[in-house]
């Protein structure tokens, strides 16, 4: 899909589902890796991850466009445009936008678990990337003492 086709698609979706025009720029940003798109607060432009369209298809991509347009229109109307705001959640549900985008295989790098902590009381395991001070922290299930388990 070309940039001008993307612009027209976003404008059409904005009129059809929101009843309001999209007056700014929509473009692809190839640097986006873990997100489907983003709304830029200062310029009011929208950026989209081209890989989402290529891997998951047009239906998923339209859901992402609706999601970003919710941010756009609510921000311009001076209403709650953030993910946690009631206005955002309500509008997203009304237009049928996607709450989250699907993961693109191979895009997210897997962080290696370096530490495993074990509860002395209940035996619950806590895998961690970073060290935990076992003098300060205890088991979240039973408040038992934690000990570090060696990883082979």
Legacy VTK file of the C-alpha trace (Angstrom):
# vtk DataFile Version 3.0
C-alpha trace
ASCII
DATASET POLYDATA
POINTS 152 float
0.000 0.000 0.000
1.269 3.461 -0.897
1.262 6.449 1.461
-1.438 8.293 -0.523
-3.663 5.192 -0.436
-3.145 5.002 3.342
-4.069 8.685 3.674
-7.305 8.181 1.714
-8.167 5.042 3.714
-7.713 6.854 7.038
-9.799 9.815 5.786
-12.585 7.489 4.598
-12.655 5.512 7.884
-12.714 8.774 9.840
-15.769 10.067 7.976
-17.587 6.705 7.940
-17.119 5.656 11.584
-16.508 8.939 13.424
-18.495 11.408 11.278
-15.554 13.803 11.460
-12.793 14.581 8.943
-9.172 13.587 9.390
-7.232 16.750 8.476
-3.654 15.690 9.184
-1.112 13.228 7.771
-1.189 9.444 7.945
2.032 7.620 7.072
3.929 4.385 7.535
6.829 4.317 9.982
9.123 1.342 9.422
10.822 1.841 12.793
7.695 0.795 14.722
8.294 -2.744 15.996
6.049 -3.583 18.944
3.056 -1.391 18.149
0.533 -1.207 15.319
0.471 2.556 15.156
0.769 5.768 17.101
-0.854 9.157 17.401
1.543 12.088 17.600
0.179 14.642 20.085
2.022 17.720 18.791
1.517 17.336 15.050
-1.733 15.291 15.245
-0.323 12.931 12.605
-0.810 9.166 12.640
1.952 6.633 12.019
1.374 2.981 11.242
3.435 -0.208 11.200
3.431 -1.550 7.632
4.282 -5.060 8.897
0.891 -5.277 10.662
-0.824 -4.884 7.289
1.484 -7.349 5.542
1.356 -10.063 8.224
-2.181 -9.803 9.648
-4.151 -8.376 6.717
-6.504 -5.496 6.019
-9.155 -6.322 8.646
-6.659 -6.163 11.535
-5.072 -3.051 10.033
-8.441 -1.251 9.884
-8.889 -2.054 13.596
-5.540 -0.357 14.270
-6.560 2.681 12.192
-9.792 2.988 14.215
-7.784 2.746 17.444
-5.462 5.589 16.426
-8.375 7.687 15.145
-9.991 7.354 18.586
-6.878 8.969 20.107
-6.927 11.638 17.386
-10.575 12.706 17.597
-10.825 12.561 21.399
-7.658 14.638 21.802
-8.942 17.294 19.405
-12.299 17.349 21.228
-10.403 17.781 24.533
-11.794 14.550 25.978
-10.026 11.568 27.556
-7.832 10.210 24.753
-5.567 7.913 26.790
-5.981 4.134 26.971
-7.165 4.253 30.579
-9.860 6.923 29.983
-13.544 6.006 29.895
-14.135 8.198 26.802
-11.468 6.289 24.885
-12.735 2.843 25.855
-16.324 3.785 25.046
-15.541 5.283 21.608
-13.267 2.364 20.709
-16.084 -0.055 21.494
-18.608 1.995 19.465
-16.490 2.062 16.300
-15.194 -1.504 16.661
-11.501 -0.685 16.882
-8.926 -3.110 18.204
-7.749 -2.687 21.798
-4.401 -4.391 21.116
-2.554 -5.314 17.940
-1.381 -8.839 17.252
2.267 -9.704 17.766
4.394 -10.021 14.644
6.428 -13.245 14.851
10.127 -12.556 15.350
9.689 -8.829 16.103
9.875 -8.942 19.893
13.113 -10.195 21.263
12.822 -12.602 24.104
14.448 -11.411 27.301
16.392 -14.178 28.976
15.432 -15.197 32.506
18.576 -14.992 34.594
17.240 -15.651 38.091
14.651 -17.941 39.657
13.490 -17.370 43.211
11.755 -20.070 45.224
9.483 -19.627 48.262
10.560 -21.681 51.280
6.940 -22.082 52.518
4.728 -22.743 49.499
7.335 -23.536 46.841
6.078 -20.906 44.335
8.684 -19.993 41.709
9.423 -16.440 40.527
11.411 -16.202 37.283
13.167 -12.827 36.999
15.398 -10.955 34.567
16.881 -8.864 37.371
18.111 -9.713 40.850
15.778 -9.409 43.838
16.916 -8.454 47.326
15.612 -11.433 49.317
16.004 -9.498 52.600
13.412 -6.925 51.439
10.995 -9.031 49.393
8.908 -12.046 50.337
6.518 -14.417 48.576
3.420 -12.681 47.236
1.251 -15.717 47.912
2.113 -16.679 51.488
4.673 -14.084 52.685
7.330 -16.789 53.044
11.062 -16.153 52.645
12.570 -16.353 49.162
15.769 -18.103 48.201
17.596 -17.963 44.903
17.556 -21.155 42.879
20.522 -21.831 40.619
19.894 -21.968 36.854
21.803 -24.654 34.952
LINES 1 153
152 0 1 2 3 4 5 6 7 8 9 10 11 12 13 14 15 16 17 18 19 20 21 22 23 24 25 26 27 28 29 30 31 32 33 34 35 36 37 38 39 40 41 42 43 44 45 46 47 48 49 50 51 52 53 54 55 56 57 58 59 60 61 62 63 64 65 66 67 68 69 70 71 72 73 74 75 76 77 78 79 80 81 82 83 84 85 86 87 88 89 90 91 92 93 94 95 96 97 98 99 100 101 102 103 104 105 106 107 108 109 110 111 112 113 114 115 116 117 118 119 120 121 122 123 124 125 126 127 128 129 130 131 132 133 134 135 136 137 138 139 140 141 142 143 144 145 146 147 148 149 150 151
